[in-house]
Each structure stands twice: as structure tokens, then as C-alpha cells.
């Protein structure tokens, strides 16, 4: 009798316990840190149901958070509908075979820069629903090339170029002898319609005893990775100037300067001499003018007869 009473009490206690809600038994987790994907490659956005299980009538909905929710991929258990969102055709995939292990992660293919953002994972059934979020960051790297531009005023011009970086990269020139890299390094960056960066940098390398390898390094800070290209410069590549040719041009320049100075000096002397020495006609006119003034003071007038070639004085009454 006592045993029956105990069993009755235990059964009543079990009936009085609050029912266990499925939402209290399961949880959904995304990635605690941002996921970094590379443009053109695939990435998996994690979403894990714990403890691992597949709930009956379980639906999975992936959305991107923007001004609202943008459908990315949806799985409906009824009828096994597995559909990508508009604009994501052939770019999304769920691991249906992994649902029994609670893996409801999303595979996003052929990443674009516009895919960056926060993604919302939502799992539900008629009695339970949970959600989680994962941040996706996009990065891109590209090969680096060095072009030889040819002789410049003080050495050899080089150009470093690379196209297809995200986010904005950092560029650095590295040489064995830093003093042989000109101080004026000009770097320009532009963005295309897909927001990918292109970078072009110019530098002039002067000749040294051993220039060795000169490298251009482009670095992606988000991925903590870099790409580089190097070129070896020997003394033969630099323009060579003959010392006799250099002496000839120096001597030729001095001769031109001396000739110019002599011409200017001769012109100056000739001009001064022309100002001091009047012409023959001017001398005759000045002499006659002085003579006429003297005659006027003595009461006579000097009359000139240019046609006859002589002059005479006439007294005044």
C-alpha cells in the first residue's frame, strides 16, 4: 500500500511540472566574429542548431539585413522547397544532408563586393523558432606588375600597377639601396563600377654601385596578405654618357657664351662711337649755324646758297 502511495505521489509531481518548451531546449548560433570572403570565391556563413538535431517540419530562411530583410535563400520542409532569393540564383546552397546534425549554414558562391553585410539565419517549426546573425566582410587581392618606363632625367623610370583590390590597399616600394629610390613617388588609386580598387605608382631609380632587386608590394589590411613583384636592375640598363661627349658639350656651351659676350661688347662700343661722332653734313650745318650767330652779333647776315656751294655775308642797314 505504501509503495502504491509513493508511486501516486511521484506521478502527480511529474504532472505538476511545467512543460519543457522546445525554445528552451534548442539554441541557434551564427559566427561570433566576422566572416571574411574573397571576391570571386565561395564562402560559408555558419549557423548551427544546438543540440544537433533536425526538428520535424523545420523551415530555414536566410536573409540579408539592409533597409529591410532581403531574401537570400529559403527552405520549406513541406514539399522540400529549396529556393534562392531574387538576385542570388545559382549562387546559394544549403547543406540539406547536414540538417540532421543541426547544420543549417549557407554557402554563398562567386562573391561580389556588394555581398558584404549582415546575414540573418532564421529557423522555425510549428512550436519553436530561433534566429542568429553573421557578418560578412569582402576582400579582394590581385597580381602586381612592374613596368620599365625607360630613361628619365636622373635614372630609370618604373611603374607598379595592380587592378582588383578591396578594401583600399597599401603600396610600398622596397629597394636594397634606399638612397637610389627617388624621393618623389607618385601613387594614384581609382575605383571601378564594382568598387574594386586599381593602383598605379611611379618611381625613378638612380644608378648605384649595386641596385639589386627593387620590389613593389601591395598589401590588403583586412586579409593581412600581400602581393608583390620584383625587378633586378644592373648598371647596364642605365643610360651611359661618354666623358668626351660630356666635355664637348661643356666646351661648346662655353664657346657660345663667349661669342655672345663678344658680340654684345662690340655692339655697345659701336653704339657709343656713333653717338660721339656727327656726320659731315651735321658738322657743316653746325659750323654755319655758329657762324651765322656770330654775324648777327656783328650786324651782318649770313646768306647760304646751297645750290651754288657758297655763302656770303650781307650787312644790315
C-alpha positions in Angstrom: 0.0 0.0 0.0 2.8 2.4 0.9 4.6 1.6 -2.4 1.4 2.4 -4.3 1.1 5.7 -2.5 4.7 6.7 -3.3 4.1 5.9 -7.0 1.0 8.0 -7.0 2.8 11.0 -5.4 5.6 10.8 -8.0 3.2 10.6 -10.8 1.3 13.6 -9.5 4.6 15.5 -9.2 5.5 14.8 -12.8 2.1 16.0 -14.0 2.6 19.2 -12.0 6.0 20.0 -13.5 5.9 22.8 -16.2 6.2 21.5 -19.7 9.6 21.9 -21.3 9.4 24.4 -24.2 11.4 23.5 -27.3 12.8 27.0 -27.4 14.4 26.3 -24.1 15.9 23.1 -25.3 17.5 24.4 -28.5 19.6 27.3 -29.5 20.9 28.7 -32.8 24.3 30.2 -33.2 26.0 32.2 -36.0 29.6 33.3 -36.2 30.8 35.2 -33.2 33.3 37.1 -35.4 33.0 38.5 -38.9 33.5 36.1 -41.8 35.9 37.3 -44.5 35.3 36.2 -48.1 37.3 36.9 -51.2 35.8 38.3 -54.4 35.2 35.6 -56.9 35.5 32.7 -54.4 32.9 30.9 -52.2 32.3 31.3 -48.5 30.2 29.5 -45.9 28.1 31.6 -43.4 27.8 29.3 -40.3 24.5 28.7 -38.5 24.4 25.8 -36.0 21.4 24.3 -34.2 22.3 23.0 -30.7 22.0 20.3 -29.6 22.4 18.9 -33.1 19.0 17.7 -34.4 16.6 18.0 -37.2 13.2 19.3 -36.0 10.0 18.0 -37.6 8.6 20.4 -40.1 11.7 22.6 -39.9 11.9 25.7 -42.2 15.1 27.6 -42.7 15.2 31.2 -44.0 18.4 33.2 -44.8 18.0 37.0 -45.3 20.4 39.9 -45.6 19.7 42.9 -43.4 19.5 46.2 -45.3 16.8 48.8 -45.2 14.6 45.7 -44.6 15.1 41.9 -44.9 16.3 40.9 -48.4 15.5 37.2 -49.1 18.7 35.2 -49.9 17.7 31.5 -49.6 14.6 29.7 -48.2 14.0 26.1 -47.4 10.4 24.9 -46.6 10.2 21.4 -45.2 6.7 20.9 -46.6 7.3 19.9 -50.2 11.1 20.2 -49.7 11.2 23.6 -51.4 14.7 24.9 -51.7 14.7 28.3 -53.4 17.3 31.1 -53.7 16.3 34.7 -53.4 15.9 37.1 -56.2 19.4 38.2 -57.4 21.0 35.1 -55.8 20.1 32.5 -58.4 22.8 29.8 -58.8 24.8 31.4 -56.0 23.4 29.9 -52.8 23.2 26.4 -51.3 22.1 24.8 -48.1 23.7 21.6 -46.8 20.4 19.5 -46.7 22.3 16.3 -45.8 23.7 18.1 -42.7 20.3 19.1 -41.3 20.2 16.0 -39.1 23.4 17.4 -37.4 21.8 20.8 -36.9 24.0 22.4 -39.6 21.8 25.0 -41.4 24.8 27.1 -42.7 24.6 28.9 -46.1 27.1 28.6 -48.9 27.4 31.8 -50.9 29.2 31.4 -54.2 31.2 33.7 -56.5 31.3 36.5 -54.1 30.9 40.1 -55.1 31.8 43.3 -53.3 28.1 44.0 -52.9 27.6 40.8 -50.8 29.2 42.4 -47.8 26.8 42.9 -44.9 25.0 41.2 -42.0 23.1 38.0 -42.7 20.1 36.7 -40.7 19.6 33.0 -40.1 16.0 32.1 -39.1 14.9 28.5 -38.2 11.3 27.6 -37.1 8.8 24.8 -36.8 5.2 25.0 -35.6 6.3 25.0 -31.9 9.7 26.7 -32.0 11.7 29.5 -33.7 15.2 30.9 -33.2 17.4 33.3 -35.1 21.1 34.2 -35.4 23.2 36.7 -37.3 26.6 36.6 -39.1 28.6 39.5 -40.5 30.3 39.0 -43.9 33.2 41.2 -45.0 34.5 41.1 -48.5 38.1 41.4 -49.6 40.0 41.2 -52.9 43.6 40.7 -54.0 45.2 40.9 -57.4 48.5 40.2 -59.1 51.1 43.0 -59.2 53.2 44.0 -62.2 56.3 46.3 -62.7 56.9 48.1 -66.0 60.1 49.7 -67.1 59.3 53.1 -68.5 62.8 53.9 -69.8 65.4 56.6 -69.1 64.4 59.6 -67.0 66.3 62.7 -66.2 68.1 61.2 -63.3 67.8 57.4 -63.9 65.3 54.8 -64.9 61.5 55.2 -64.5 59.5 52.3 -63.1 55.7 51.8 -62.8 53.9 49.4 -60.5 50.3 48.6 -61.3 47.6 46.3 -60.0 43.8 46.1 -60.5 41.1 44.4 -58.4 41.7 45.2 -54.7 39.2 45.6 -51.8 39.2 47.4 -49.5 41.7 50.2 -50.3 45.2 48.7 -50.4 48.6 50.0 -49.3 51.5 50.2 -51.7 55.2 50.3 -50.9 58.4 50.3 -52.9 61.3 48.4 -51.4 64.9 48.6 -52.6 68.3 47.3 -51.4 69.7 50.8 -51.5 67.0 53.2 -50.4 69.1 56.2 -51.5 68.7 55.1 -55.1 64.9 55.4 -54.9 63.9 58.9 -55.8 62.1 60.8 -53.1 59.1 61.7 -55.4 57.0 58.5 -55.6 53.6 59.3 -57.2 50.8 56.9 -56.4 47.2 57.0 -57.7 44.2 54.9 -56.8 40.8 54.6 -58.5 37.6 52.6 -58.1 35.6 50.9 -60.8 31.9 50.3 -61.0 32.2 47.2 -58.8 34.0 49.3 -56.2 37.3 47.5 -56.7 40.5 49.5 -56.4 43.2 49.9 -59.1 46.6 51.3 -58.1 49.4 52.8 -60.2 52.7 54.1 -58.7 55.7 55.7 -60.4 59.3 55.9 -59.2 62.6 56.9 -60.6 65.6 54.8 -59.7 69.1 56.4 -59.9 72.2 54.4 -60.7 74.2 53.0 -57.7 77.0 50.6 -57.2 74.6 47.7 -56.8 70.9 48.5 -57.2 69.9 44.8 -56.9 66.2 43.9 -56.7 63.6 46.6 -56.4 60.1 45.3 -55.2 56.6 46.8 -55.3 54.4 45.4 -52.5 50.7 45.8 -52.4 49.0 44.9 -49.1 45.4 44.0 -48.1 44.9 45.0 -44.4 41.7 43.1 -44.0 43.1 39.8 -45.1 46.6 40.5 -43.7 48.0 39.4 -47.0 50.1 40.9 -49.7 51.2 40.5 -53.3 54.5 41.8 -54.8 56.6 41.9 -57.9 60.3 42.5 -58.2 62.8 43.6 -60.9 66.6 43.4 -60.9 68.4 46.5 -62.1 72.0 46.2 -63.2 74.3 49.1 -64.3 73.9 48.2 -68.0 70.3 49.3 -68.0 71.1 52.9 -67.1 71.9 55.4 -69.8 75.7 55.7 -70.3 77.2 59.1 -71.2 80.7 59.3 -72.8 83.1 61.6 -70.8 84.4 63.0 -74.2 80.8 63.8 -75.2 80.2 65.5 -71.9 83.4 67.6 -72.3 82.4 68.5 -75.8 79.0 69.9 -74.7 80.6 71.8 -71.9 83.2 73.4 -74.2 80.5 74.1 -76.8 78.4 75.9 -74.2 81.4 78.0 -73.1 82.2 79.0 -76.7 78.6 80.1 -77.2 78.7 82.1 -74.1 82.0 83.8 -75.1 80.7 84.6 -78.6 77.6 86.1 -77.2 79.6 88.3 -74.8 81.9 89.5 -77.6 79.0 90.3 -79.9 77.3 92.3 -77.2 80.5 94.2 -76.3 81.2 95.1 -79.9 77.7 96.4 -80.3 78.0 98.5 -77.2 81.3 100.1 -78.3 79.9 100.8 -81.8 76.8 102.4 -80.5 78.8 104.8 -78.2 81.1 105.8 -81.1 78.2 106.6 -83.3 76.8 108.9 -80.7 80.1 110.9 -80.3 81.0 111.4 -84.0 78.5 113.5 -86.0 78.1 113.1 -89.8 79.8 115.5 -92.4 76.5 117.3 -93.2 75.8 117.7 -89.5 79.3 119.2 -89.0 78.8 121.7 -91.8 75.4 122.7 -90.5 76.7 123.2 -87.0 79.6 125.3 -88.3 77.4 127.6 -90.4 75.0 127.9 -87.6 77.7 129.1 -85.3 79.0 131.5 -88.0 75.5 133.0 -88.5 75.1 133.6 -84.8 78.4 135.4 -84.8 77.5 137.6 -87.8 74.2 138.6 -86.2 76.0 139.8 -83.3 78.3 141.9 -85.6 75.4 143.4 -87.7 75.5 141.2 -90.8 73.5 138.2 -92.0 75.0 135.1 -93.4 73.2 134.1 -96.6 73.7 130.5 -97.8 73.4 129.4 -101.4 73.3 125.6 -101.2 72.8 125.2 -104.9 76.0 127.3 -105.7 78.0 125.7 -103.0 79.0 129.0 -101.3 77.6 131.6 -98.8 78.1 135.3 -98.3 77.6 137.9 -95.6 75.4 140.9 -96.1 75.5 143.9 -93.8 72.3 145.2 -92.1 71.2 148.8 -92.7 
